[in-house]
Amino acid sequence: MRPKHFAIGLTVAAAILATASPAQAQDEKRPVFAPEVKTSARVTPGYWTPERMRNAKPLPAPADLGKGRKATTTVPKGKRVAIAPTRGTRSTSTTATAATVQDVTSPQPWNGGGGIAANGGKLFMHFSHGDYVCSAAVVSSDNRDSVATAAHCIFDRAQGQWAQHVTFVPGYKSGSKPYAEWTARTMVMSTGWSNPSTPTPENYDFAIVVTSPIGAFHIQDVVGSQGAIFNHARHPYSYLFGYPVAISGGEIMQYCSGPTYDDPAARVDHESITCGMTGGSSGGPLVEQFDPATGSGYVIGVNSLVWSNINFGTYLGDDALSVYNAGGSA
């Protein structure tokens, strides 16, 4: 990994050439669903073989964004909205204790069990240029089918292309699928990400994958869900979870924990955390009020970028809330 390079997602942008007016920044962003869902999100039976999953690549590194660029838009913010986590019928107990919280500033295996070990997982997708893998987590929603991830995991801005064969494997560990595979029936993101003219698209790097029930079962009922907070107070103590391919081949969930802070170079509106998770961890949840004894907390961002040893979680403002609400009612 090269210092001063963002190095997780799809090609985001090589340079920002225009400055948005207030109207552009606040009024032109809206949720957008994958078109022709039966084609765009369809998973061919048997497509994701164990070999394909093992060989899925982290998304290509983006162009360098660190050459003095400053953010030109900030995420519109409004009233704080909090949605509580839930417990699933197959949620596991944890081995964590109420010991004093200690910062974890480089990726470590998550061995604590609990909710995140069931409702966190790996997201697999196919683009015309290959098979890829990200991280994701189930979040509480009205339809009980919502999985939060990064928008760059489901839409390639460079090619204007939605992902296909999108499949979520909750609780993934060393090739095991303890809670089955859940296929996408639709996906939703913001036009702030998909629109090529957005000055700072990274600020809108959030998406909801809506999974199909398996028989009568919704994914949230089975594995539980993390809660979510939109328009949260800045810089809470947080945990970051994901599956970086550079560590154990991405076969084991990793985590970091510590205080969050602004982007030191003021390029994006994200919450930053000292960690250094690389490709494959994109879309993993950044969680505040996380309780190691239950493995549950509130998602306040999704892993969007990495620069040196800093990861960046997309701030969930009003735009992300609109995406969440659209996905939860799909």
C-alpha positions as CSV (number, residue, x, y, z in Angstrom):
1,M,0.0,0.0,0.0
2,R,1.4,3.4,-1.0
3,P,1.3,6.2,1.6
4,K,-0.9,9.2,0.8
5,H,-3.1,7.1,-1.5
6,F,-6.7,6.2,-0.9
7,A,-6.7,2.4,-1.6
8,I,-9.9,0.5,-1.0
9,G,-12.7,1.3,-3.5
10,L,-13.4,1.5,-7.2
11,T,-12.0,4.4,-9.1
12,V,-13.6,7.3,-7.3
13,A,-12.2,10.3,-9.2
14,A,-8.7,11.4,-10.3
15,A,-9.4,15.1,-9.6
16,I,-12.3,17.4,-8.8
17,L,-12.8,20.0,-11.5
18,A,-15.8,21.9,-10.3
19,T,-17.3,23.4,-7.2
20,A,-20.9,22.7,-6.4
21,S,-23.3,25.5,-5.6
22,P,-25.4,25.1,-2.4
23,A,-28.3,23.9,-4.6
24,Q,-26.2,21.2,-6.2
25,A,-24.8,20.1,-2.8
26,Q,-28.1,19.8,-1.1
27,D,-31.0,19.6,-3.6
28,E,-29.9,17.2,-6.4
29,K,-29.1,14.1,-4.3
30,R,-31.8,11.4,-4.2
31,P,-31.9,7.6,-3.7
32,V,-31.7,5.6,-6.9
33,F,-32.5,1.9,-7.2
34,A,-30.7,-0.6,-9.5
35,P,-32.7,-0.6,-12.8
36,E,-34.2,-3.8,-14.1
37,V,-33.6,-5.5,-10.8
38,K,-34.3,-9.0,-12.2
39,T,-31.2,-8.5,-14.4
40,S,-29.0,-6.2,-12.5
41,A,-29.2,-8.0,-9.1
42,R,-29.9,-11.5,-10.3
43,V,-27.7,-14.3,-9.0
44,T,-27.3,-17.3,-11.3
45,P,-27.8,-20.4,-9.2
46,G,-24.4,-21.9,-8.4
47,Y,-22.5,-18.8,-9.5
48,W,-20.7,-18.3,-6.2
49,T,-18.8,-21.5,-5.9
50,P,-16.3,-21.8,-3.0
51,E,-13.5,-21.3,-5.5
52,R,-15.1,-18.1,-6.9
53,M,-15.5,-16.8,-3.4
54,R,-11.9,-17.6,-2.5
55,N,-10.6,-15.9,-5.7
56,A,-12.8,-12.8,-5.6
57,K,-10.6,-9.7,-5.5
58,P,-10.8,-6.6,-3.5
59,L,-11.9,-3.7,-5.7
60,P,-9.2,-1.9,-7.6
61,A,-7.4,1.0,-5.8
62,P,-8.6,4.4,-6.8
63,A,-6.5,7.2,-8.3
64,D,-4.5,9.3,-5.9
65,L,-6.7,11.9,-4.2
66,G,-4.1,13.2,-1.7
67,K,-2.4,16.0,-3.7
68,G,-3.7,19.0,-1.8
69,R,-7.4,18.5,-2.7
70,K,-9.9,19.9,-0.3
71,A,-13.5,18.8,0.0
72,T,-15.9,21.0,-1.9
73,T,-19.1,19.8,-0.4
74,T,-20.2,18.6,3.0
75,V,-23.0,16.2,3.8
76,P,-26.3,17.9,4.6
77,K,-27.0,17.3,8.2
78,G,-30.3,17.4,10.1
79,K,-32.0,15.9,13.1
80,R,-30.3,12.9,14.8
81,V,-32.2,9.6,14.0
82,A,-31.3,6.4,15.9
83,I,-32.6,2.9,15.1
84,A,-31.9,0.2,17.7
85,P,-30.1,-3.1,17.1
86,T,-32.0,-6.4,17.2
87,R,-31.2,-9.9,18.2
88,G,-31.7,-12.8,15.8
89,T,-32.9,-16.3,16.4
90,R,-29.5,-17.6,15.7
91,S,-27.4,-14.9,17.3
92,T,-24.4,-16.3,19.2
93,S,-23.2,-15.4,22.7
94,T,-19.9,-13.6,23.2
95,T,-16.7,-14.5,25.0
96,A,-16.0,-10.8,25.7
97,T,-16.0,-9.3,29.2
98,A,-16.7,-5.9,30.5
99,A,-12.9,-5.2,30.8
100,T,-11.6,-1.7,30.2
101,V,-11.8,-0.7,26.6
102,Q,-8.4,-0.6,25.0
103,D,-7.7,1.1,21.6
104,V,-6.9,-1.3,18.8
105,T,-5.1,0.7,16.1
106,S,-4.2,-2.1,13.6
107,P,-6.5,-4.9,12.4
108,Q,-7.0,-7.8,14.8
109,P,-9.2,-10.9,14.5
110,W,-12.6,-10.5,16.1
111,N,-12.9,-13.4,18.4
112,G,-15.6,-11.9,20.7
113,G,-18.6,-13.5,19.0
114,G,-22.0,-11.8,19.6
115,G,-24.2,-10.0,17.1
116,I,-21.5,-8.7,14.8
117,A,-20.1,-12.2,14.3
118,A,-23.5,-13.2,12.9
119,N,-24.8,-10.0,11.1
120,G,-21.4,-8.8,9.8
121,G,-20.1,-10.6,6.7
122,K,-18.7,-10.6,3.2
123,L,-20.5,-9.1,0.2
124,F,-19.7,-10.7,-3.2
125,M,-20.4,-9.0,-6.5
126,H,-19.5,-9.3,-10.2
127,F,-18.7,-6.5,-12.6
128,S,-17.8,-6.9,-16.3
129,H,-14.1,-6.8,-15.2
130,G,-14.3,-9.6,-12.7
131,D,-15.5,-11.0,-9.4
132,Y,-15.0,-8.8,-6.3
133,V,-15.6,-8.9,-2.5
134,C,-16.5,-6.2,0.1
135,S,-17.7,-6.2,3.7
136,A,-21.1,-5.3,5.0
137,A,-23.5,-5.7,7.9
138,V,-27.2,-6.1,8.4
139,V,-28.9,-3.0,9.9
140,S,-32.3,-2.8,11.5
141,S,-35.0,-1.9,9.0
142,D,-38.8,-2.1,8.5
143,N,-38.5,-4.8,5.8
144,R,-35.9,-6.7,7.9
145,D,-33.9,-7.2,4.7
146,S,-31.4,-4.4,4.7
147,V,-27.6,-4.7,4.5
148,A,-25.4,-1.6,4.7
149,T,-22.3,-1.3,2.6
150,A,-20.3,1.2,0.5
151,A,-21.8,2.5,-2.7
152,H,-18.6,1.8,-4.6
153,C,-19.2,-1.9,-3.8
154,I,-22.3,-2.0,-5.9
155,F,-21.8,0.7,-8.5
156,D,-18.7,1.3,-10.6
157,R,-18.7,5.1,-11.3
158,A,-15.9,4.8,-13.8
159,Q,-18.0,2.6,-16.1
160,G,-21.5,3.6,-14.9
161,Q,-22.2,0.0,-14.1
162,W,-24.3,-1.7,-11.4
163,A,-22.9,-4.9,-9.8
164,Q,-24.4,-8.3,-10.7
165,H,-24.7,-11.6,-8.8
166,V,-24.7,-9.6,-5.5
167,T,-24.7,-12.0,-2.6
168,F,-24.2,-11.5,1.2
169,V,-22.7,-14.2,3.4
170,P,-23.3,-13.2,7.1
171,G,-21.0,-14.7,9.7
172,Y,-18.5,-15.7,7.0
173,K,-15.4,-17.4,8.5
174,S,-12.7,-19.4,6.7
175,G,-15.1,-20.4,3.9
176,S,-18.0,-21.3,6.2
177,K,-21.5,-20.0,5.6
178,P,-23.2,-20.6,9.0
179,Y,-26.2,-18.5,8.1
180,A,-26.5,-19.3,4.4
181,E,-26.1,-17.0,1.4
182,W,-28.6,-14.2,0.9
183,T,-29.0,-12.8,-2.6
184,A,-29.8,-9.2,-3.5
185,R,-33.3,-8.4,-4.8
186,T,-32.5,-4.7,-5.3
187,M,-29.9,-2.2,-4.3
188,V,-30.1,1.6,-3.6
189,M,-27.6,4.4,-3.4
190,S,-27.5,8.1,-3.8
191,T,-27.2,10.0,-7.0
192,G,-24.5,11.9,-5.1
193,W,-22.4,8.8,-5.8
194,S,-23.6,7.9,-9.3
195,N,-23.6,11.4,-10.8
196,P,-20.2,12.0,-12.5
197,S,-20.4,15.7,-11.8
198,T,-20.6,15.3,-8.0
199,P,-17.6,17.3,-6.7
200,T,-16.9,15.0,-3.7
201,P,-18.6,11.7,-4.4
202,E,-16.9,9.9,-1.5
203,N,-19.2,11.8,0.8
204,Y,-22.1,9.8,-0.6
205,D,-20.3,6.4,-0.6
206,F,-23.2,4.5,1.2
207,A,-25.6,2.0,-0.1
208,I,-28.3,-0.5,1.0
209,V,-28.4,-4.0,-0.5
210,V,-31.9,-5.4,0.0
211,T,-31.8,-9.2,0.3
212,S,-34.4,-11.7,-0.7
213,P,-36.0,-13.7,2.1
214,I,-35.2,-17.4,2.3
215,G,-38.6,-19.1,2.5
216,A,-40.4,-17.3,5.2
217,F,-37.3,-16.0,6.9
218,H,-35.9,-12.5,6.6
219,I,-32.1,-12.0,7.2
220,Q,-32.7,-9.7,10.2
221,D,-34.8,-12.3,11.9
222,V,-32.1,-14.9,11.6
223,V,-28.9,-13.1,12.4
224,G,-30.1,-9.9,14.1
225,S,-29.0,-6.5,13.1
226,Q,-26.8,-3.6,14.1
227,G,-28.6,-0.4,14.9
228,A,-27.9,2.8,13.0
229,I,-27.6,6.5,13.8
230,F,-27.9,9.2,11.2
231,N,-26.6,12.7,11.8
232,H,-24.6,11.5,14.8
233,A,-22.5,13.7,17.0
234,R,-19.0,13.9,15.6
235,H,-16.1,11.8,16.8
236,P,-17.5,9.1,19.1
237,Y,-15.4,6.2,20.2
238,S,-16.0,3.5,17.6
239,Y,-15.3,0.0,16.3
240,L,-14.5,-0.8,12.6
241,F,-15.2,-4.3,11.2
242,G,-14.2,-5.8,7.9
243,Y,-12.5,-8.5,5.9
244,P,-9.2,-7.1,4.5
245,V,-7.9,-9.6,1.9
246,A,-4.3,-8.8,2.9
247,I,-4.8,-10.4,6.3
248,S,-5.5,-14.1,6.4
249,G,-6.7,-13.9,2.8
250,G,-9.8,-12.0,4.0
251,E,-11.1,-15.2,5.6
252,I,-11.5,-13.9,9.1
253,M,-13.3,-10.8,10.3
254,Q,-10.9,-8.1,11.6
255,Y,-11.6,-5.1,13.8
256,C,-10.1,-1.9,15.2
257,S,-11.3,0.4,17.9
258,G,-10.6,3.9,19.0
259,P,-11.7,7.5,18.9
260,T,-12.7,9.0,15.5
261,Y,-11.6,12.3,14.1
262,D,-11.8,14.5,11.0
263,D,-9.8,13.7,7.8
264,P,-6.4,15.2,8.6
265,A,-6.2,16.6,5.1
266,A,-9.8,17.9,5.0
267,R,-10.6,16.0,1.8
268,V,-13.7,14.2,2.8
269,D,-16.5,14.6,5.4
270,H,-15.9,11.1,6.8
271,E,-15.2,9.9,10.3
272,S,-11.5,8.8,10.4
273,I,-10.2,6.0,12.6
274,T,-6.6,4.8,13.0
275,C,-6.6,1.2,11.7
276,G,-5.2,0.5,8.2
277,M,-7.7,-2.1,6.9
278,T,-7.1,-2.4,3.1
279,G,-9.0,-3.9,0.1
280,G,-11.8,-6.3,0.9
281,S,-12.8,-4.3,4.0
282,S,-14.8,-1.7,2.0
283,G,-18.3,-1.3,3.2
284,G,-17.6,-2.8,6.7
285,P,-19.5,-1.1,9.5
286,L,-18.1,1.7,11.7
287,V,-20.0,1.3,14.9
288,E,-20.4,3.5,17.9
289,Q,-21.8,2.6,21.4
290,F,-20.6,-0.9,20.6
291,D,-20.9,-3.4,23.5
292,P,-18.4,-6.2,23.3
293,A,-20.6,-8.2,25.6
294,T,-23.4,-8.3,23.1
295,G,-21.5,-7.6,19.8
296,S,-24.0,-4.9,19.0
297,G,-24.0,-1.1,18.5
298,Y,-25.0,1.6,16.1
299,V,-23.6,1.9,12.6
300,I,-22.5,5.5,12.0
301,G,-20.6,4.9,8.7
302,V,-19.3,2.3,6.3
303,N,-15.6,1.8,5.4
304,S,-15.0,3.9,2.3
305,L,-11.3,4.7,2.0
306,V,-7.9,4.1,3.5
307,W,-4.9,6.5,3.6
308,S,-1.7,5.2,5.2
309,N,-3.0,3.8,8.5
310,I,-6.2,5.7,8.6
311,N,-9.6,4.3,7.5
312,F,-12.5,6.6,6.6
313,G,-16.2,5.8,7.3
314,T,-18.7,7.7,5.2
315,Y,-20.6,10.1,7.4
316,L,-24.3,9.2,7.5
317,G,-26.2,12.4,7.1
318,D,-29.6,13.3,5.6
319,D,-28.8,11.9,2.2
320,A,-27.8,8.5,3.7
321,L,-31.0,8.5,5.8
322,S,-33.0,8.8,2.5
323,V,-31.1,5.9,1.0
324,Y,-31.7,3.8,4.2
325,N,-35.4,4.7,4.2
326,A,-35.8,3.8,0.5
327,G,-34.0,0.5,1.1
328,G,-36.0,-0.3,4.2
329,S,-39.3,0.2,2.4
330,A,-38.4,-1.8,-0.7
